[in-house]
Amino acid sequence: MPQNNAPPLAPFKPSLRAVWRSVASATALETGQSVKQLEQKLQNSNQHRFAQVKLAD
């Protein structure tokens, strides 16, 4: 039986921009606001209320 010598794949980590887009589009569906407007709010560094909180890997 052949052995699998390939190293295990590292888990995919989405970019911060992709996370912003995902959150903005989900919020837009619920609130009826513009995705672009919500994305800009997320990107605005002045509104990072929980910048010290890190998400789990």
N, C-alpha and C positions, 0 to 999 in steps of 0.2 A: 504494500500500500504506500503511495507517495506521501511524503511529508510536506506540510505547508511551512516554508521557511520565511514567508513574508512577515515583516514586523506588523504588529497591530496598528490600525489607523488611529490617529489622534482625533478626538472629538472636534467637530466643527464649531468654531466660535464666530458668530456673526459680527460684522462691524458695528460700531456705534451708530453709524448712519442708517444701517439696515434696521436696527432696533428702533430708532426714532421713527422711521417710515412705517414700521409695523404698528407701533403704538399709536401714531397719528392716524393711520387708516382705520384702525379698530375704533378709536375714539370718534372719528368722523362718522362712521356708520351709526354709532349710538346717539350722537348729538346733532348730526346734520350740519356740522361746521365743515369748513374747507380743510382738506388734508394739508395743503400747502401752508395755510395759516397755522394749523396745529404743529406742523413740523418746525416752523420758524420759532414758535413759542418754546419748543423743546430744545432747540439749538441755542437759544438766547442764554448766554452764560449768567446773566443777572437773575434768571429764574430757576437756577439749580438749587432748589430748596433742600434737597437731600444729597448733595454732592459727596458727602463723607460716607454715605451708605454704599457698600459694594454688593453686587449681586453674586450669588454662588456660581461657581464654574461647573 
